[in-house]
Amino acid sequence: MNINIDIANMFYENYNDKIIRDANIDEYISSFKKTELERLYELASVIDNDTEEFSHAISLSLHPKKVIKEDFIKNIEKIYHALIKNTDTNTLKQLEVFLKLYKEDLLVLDTGDNRLSIMFFEFLRNFNLAKIKYEKKERLLYIYTPYELRNILKKIVKDKKVKKQCMENTIFKDNIHNIMSAYGVLPLDKFLSIYNNAYGKTNKRKIINRIIVNRAFDEEISIALGDDTFIYIHAFDNEDDALGFYYSLPEDLEYKKFSALEYGELGDGVYHHKFEEYGKLVEFLKYELDMNEDDVFYFDESYILDYMYSYQLDAEEAKKNLNSKLNNEFNFLILKDKIFITSTILSLAKKYPNFNYKGYSLIEKH
């Protein structure tokens, strides 16, 4: 069985940028909205708040777009150096691949080309590094980055200090994601305590800045800033839902502690692989439903993990969605096959760390 859902092409339908071939750097930057330029300056300021290189951007917002644009072009290498230096290793590698692929005045890619990921295209657009237009009939992506900007980017990706910083960012970002995979939502003070115990000392400003920068191209983790600052995962629709969920948690229950290895397993989505039920389910998928390794990986991500997170927020809705997905994608000739898959996923979920119980599983709390 080969599971092949064309999610990517549906995603690309949002890409409808106006592309002006041969546009120089001035024309390209002129196509940005004033708010887009201000946002890039704001991100650069957050990242580089030690040197205050871009602190003048605050006063720039009071000026017309033309003034901001001229200042942006003047500082463009510094701005993108700061932004790219604070991405991660995977993004940096993808950027290197992108620059090697880009040999003509316009880069044209088939959507089946997997050398560049969807998340990387989001990175390009969110940091205004490219204009992207999707042609649905041809299933092609037309991507334009001006020659001058490409040369700046080539210089940045070769910088050894940038590579070192991106590696450190990757580890830090993964550690944040790993911890949040166990709890869903945490007040910043509690998160800091858990982080320091699991991975070693860090500080609040570094955590806040890392999440703010990641949010520019990564939807996994968000932060609610205020008198009480909270961190929450994308499973919550918005900040209010996340905070409402937090205030419903049992006050007398301490957060369950995990080892750094266990947090890593949660972040990588393999924590449940240690359970006996999972091994039996994989055998069933391979030998009864003829799935290959890629199919099993997809099933794990889209069915098992999706259910284990969604049921914590709405158990009835999650179960209904699981049944609907199984019915739509599988032709079960034998009812007991569907019952086995469903019951096994539900059983795994009961052993999985639960947001409602501060990381304890349903079995541990009942």
C-alpha positions in Angstrom: 0.0 0.0 0.0 1.4 3.4 -0.9 -0.1 6.4 1.0 0.2 9.5 -1.3 -1.8 12.6 -0.3 -0.9 15.7 -2.2 -0.8 18.0 0.7 2.1 20.1 -0.7 0.3 21.2 -3.8 -2.7 22.4 -1.8 -0.3 24.3 0.4 1.4 25.9 -2.6 -1.9 27.4 -3.8 -1.3 30.2 -1.3 1.8 31.2 -3.3 0.6 33.9 -5.7 3.4 36.6 -5.6 3.8 39.0 -8.5 7.1 38.2 -10.1 9.0 40.9 -12.0 11.9 39.1 -13.8 15.2 41.0 -13.9 14.0 43.3 -11.1 17.1 44.8 -9.4 17.5 45.0 -5.6 15.9 48.5 -5.5 12.8 47.4 -7.5 12.6 44.2 -5.4 12.7 45.9 -2.0 10.2 48.5 -3.3 7.7 45.7 -3.8 7.7 45.1 0.0 5.0 46.7 2.1 6.1 49.2 4.7 4.9 46.8 7.4 7.0 44.0 6.0 10.2 46.1 6.1 9.3 47.2 9.7 8.8 43.6 10.7 12.2 42.5 9.3 13.8 45.4 11.2 12.0 44.4 14.4 13.2 40.8 14.1 16.8 41.9 13.5 16.5 44.2 16.5 15.3 41.4 18.8 18.1 39.2 17.6 20.8 41.8 17.8 19.7 43.6 21.0 23.2 43.4 22.5 24.8 45.7 19.9 21.6 47.7 19.2 22.7 47.8 15.5 19.1 48.3 14.4 17.7 50.4 17.3 17.2 53.3 14.9 14.4 51.3 13.2 12.0 52.3 15.9 12.1 56.0 14.7 12.2 54.9 11.1 8.6 53.6 11.4 7.5 57.2 11.7 8.8 58.0 8.2 7.4 57.2 4.8 8.1 53.9 3.2 10.7 55.5 0.8 12.9 56.4 3.8 12.6 53.0 5.4 13.4 51.3 2.0 16.5 53.4 1.4 17.8 52.6 4.9 16.9 48.9 4.5 18.9 48.7 1.2 21.8 50.4 2.9 21.8 47.9 5.7 20.5 44.9 3.9 23.6 42.7 4.4 23.7 43.4 8.1 19.9 42.7 8.4 20.0 39.4 6.6 23.2 38.4 8.3 21.4 38.8 11.7 18.3 37.0 10.6 20.0 34.0 8.9 22.5 33.7 11.7 19.6 33.0 14.0 17.9 30.3 12.0 18.9 26.7 12.4 21.3 24.2 10.7 18.6 22.7 8.5 17.4 26.0 7.2 21.0 27.1 6.5 21.7 23.9 4.5 18.5 24.3 2.5 19.5 27.9 1.7 22.8 26.5 0.4 21.0 24.1 -1.8 18.6 26.8 -3.0 21.5 29.1 -4.0 23.2 26.2 -5.9 20.0 25.4 -7.8 19.4 29.0 -8.7 21.5 29.4 -11.9 19.3 31.5 -14.3 17.4 34.7 -13.7 14.4 32.7 -12.5 14.4 29.4 -10.6 11.6 26.9 -11.7 11.0 23.8 -9.7 8.6 20.9 -10.1 6.5 20.5 -6.9 7.6 16.9 -6.9 11.2 18.0 -6.4 12.0 17.2 -2.7 15.4 18.9 -2.5 13.7 21.9 -0.8 11.0 21.6 1.8 7.7 23.4 2.2 9.0 24.9 5.5 12.0 26.3 3.6 9.7 28.0 1.1 7.8 29.5 4.0 11.1 30.7 5.4 11.9 32.4 2.0 8.6 34.2 1.9 8.4 35.2 5.6 11.9 36.7 5.5 11.1 38.3 2.1 14.0 36.4 0.5 12.0 35.4 -2.6 8.8 36.0 -4.6 7.1 32.6 -5.3 4.3 31.9 -7.7 2.6 28.5 -8.1 1.2 27.4 -11.4 -1.4 24.7 -10.5 -1.8 23.2 -14.0 1.9 22.8 -14.6 2.6 22.0 -10.9 5.6 24.3 -11.0 7.0 26.9 -8.6 8.4 30.0 -10.1 10.9 31.6 -7.6 12.6 35.0 -8.0 15.4 36.4 -5.8 17.4 39.3 -7.3 21.0 38.7 -8.2 22.4 41.2 -5.7 20.5 39.5 -2.8 21.7 36.1 -3.9 25.3 37.2 -3.7 24.7 38.6 -0.2 23.2 35.2 0.8 26.1 33.3 -0.7 28.5 35.3 1.4 26.4 34.7 4.6 26.0 30.9 4.2 29.8 30.5 3.9 30.5 32.4 7.1 31.9 30.0 9.8 30.5 32.0 12.6 27.0 31.8 11.1 27.3 28.0 10.8 28.4 27.7 14.4 25.6 29.9 15.6 23.0 28.0 13.6 24.2 24.8 15.1 23.8 26.2 18.6 20.3 27.5 17.7 19.3 24.1 16.4 20.1 22.4 19.7 18.4 25.2 21.7 15.3 25.2 19.5 15.0 21.4 19.7 15.3 21.4 23.5 12.5 24.0 23.7 10.3 21.8 21.4 11.2 18.6 23.4 10.0 20.1 26.7 6.9 21.6 25.3 5.9 18.2 23.7 5.5 16.9 27.3 3.3 19.7 28.7 1.6 21.7 25.9 1.6 25.0 27.8 4.0 26.3 30.6 4.5 29.6 32.4 8.0 30.9 31.5 9.3 30.5 35.1 8.4 26.9 35.2 9.7 26.3 31.7 13.1 27.9 32.7 13.3 25.6 35.8 12.6 22.5 33.8 15.0 23.5 31.1 17.8 24.2 33.5 17.3 20.8 35.2 17.3 18.9 31.9 19.8 20.7 29.7 21.8 23.2 31.8 21.6 26.9 32.5 19.9 29.4 30.2 18.0 32.6 30.8 14.5 34.1 30.1 15.7 36.6 27.4 17.4 33.9 25.4 14.2 31.8 25.5 11.9 34.6 24.5 14.1 35.8 21.7 14.6 32.2 20.3 10.8 31.7 20.2 10.1 35.1 18.6 12.6 34.4 15.9 11.4 30.9 15.3 7.8 32.1 14.9 8.9 34.0 11.8 9.1 30.7 9.9 8.1 27.9 12.3 4.6 27.4 13.7 5.5 24.9 16.4 5.9 27.1 19.5 4.4 30.4 20.5 4.8 32.8 23.4 2.2 34.9 25.2 4.0 38.0 26.6 2.6 39.9 29.5 2.6 40.1 33.3 2.5 36.3 33.3 4.4 35.0 30.3 3.5 31.6 28.9 4.9 29.3 26.2 2.5 27.0 24.3 2.5 24.6 21.3 0.6 25.0 18.1 -2.0 22.4 19.0 -3.8 25.3 20.7 -5.6 27.5 18.2 -4.6 30.7 19.9 -3.2 32.4 23.0 -6.6 32.5 24.8 -7.2 28.8 24.4 -3.7 28.0 25.7 -4.1 30.2 28.8 -7.6 28.9 29.4 -6.3 25.3 29.3 -3.4 26.2 31.7 -5.7 27.7 34.3 -7.9 24.5 34.2 -5.0 22.3 35.3 -4.9 20.8 38.8 -3.1 23.2 41.0 -2.0 20.6 43.6 -0.3 18.4 41.0 3.5 18.8 40.4 4.8 18.6 36.8 6.2 15.1 36.0 10.0 15.2 35.4 11.6 13.5 32.5 15.2 12.9 31.6 16.8 14.8 28.7 16.7 11.6 26.7 12.9 11.2 27.3 12.3 14.8 26.4 14.2 14.1 23.2 12.0 11.1 22.5 8.9 13.2 23.0 10.2 15.9 20.7 11.2 13.4 18.0 7.8 11.7 18.2 9.2 8.3 19.2 8.5 8.1 22.9 5.6 5.6 22.3 7.8 3.3 20.2 9.0 1.7 23.4 5.5 0.4 24.2 4.6 -3.2 23.3 1.4 -2.2 21.6 3.3 0.0 19.1 5.5 -2.9 18.0 2.4 -5.1 17.4 0.7 -2.3 15.4 3.8 -1.8 13.2 3.9 -5.5 12.4 0.2 -5.4 11.5 0.6 -2.4 9.2 3.5 -4.0 7.4 2.3 -7.6 7.0 -1.5 -7.2 6.9 -1.8 -3.9 5.2 1.4 -4.2 3.1 2.9 -0.8 4.2 6.5 0.0 3.6 8.7 2.1 6.0 7.6 5.4 4.5 3.9 4.4 4.9 4.5 3.4 8.5 6.2 6.7 9.2 3.3 8.6 7.6 0.8 6.6 9.6 2.7 7.3 12.8 2.8 11.0 12.2 -0.7 11.5 10.8 -2.7 9.0 12.8 -1.0 7.9 16.0 0.8 11.2 17.1 -2.0 13.3 15.7 -4.5 11.5 17.9 -2.3 11.4 21.0 -2.1 15.2 20.9 -5.6 16.1 19.7 -7.4 13.8 22.2 -5.8 15.7 25.1 -7.7 18.8 24.1 -10.9 17.2 22.9 -11.2 13.5 23.3 -14.6 13.0 21.6 -13.7 15.1 18.6 -10.3 13.3 18.3 -11.9 9.9 18.3 -14.4 11.0 15.7 -11.7 12.4 13.5 -9.6 9.2 13.8 -12.5 7.0 12.7 -13.3 9.3 9.8 -9.7 9.3 8.6 -9.5 5.6 8.8 -12.7 5.1 6.9 -11.7 7.6 4.2 -8.2 6.3 3.6 -8.5 2.6 4.2 -10.8 0.0 2.7 -11.3 -2.3 5.6 -12.6 -5.6 4.3 -12.5 -7.1 7.8 -14.0 -5.0 10.6 -11.7 -6.4 13.2 -8.7 -4.9 11.4 -10.1 -1.4 12.0 -11.1 -2.3 15.6 -7.5 -3.5 16.2 -5.9 -0.3 14.8 -8.3 2.0 16.7 -8.1 0.2 20.0 -4.3 0.1 19.8 -4.0 3.8 19.1 -6.3 4.5 22.0 -4.3 2.2 24.3 -1.0 4.0 23.3 -2.6 7.4 24.1 -3.4 6.3 27.6 0.3 5.6 28.2 1.5 8.8 26.6 2.3 12.0 28.7 -0.8 14.0 29.0 -1.1 17.8 29.0 -4.1 17.6 31.3 -2.0 15.9 34.0 1.2 18.0 33.6 3.1 15.2 31.8 1.6 12.2 33.7 -0.2 9.7 31.6 -3.9 8.7 32.0 -2.8 5.3 33.4 -0.5 7.0 35.9 -3.3 9.3 37.2 -6.1 6.7 37.3 
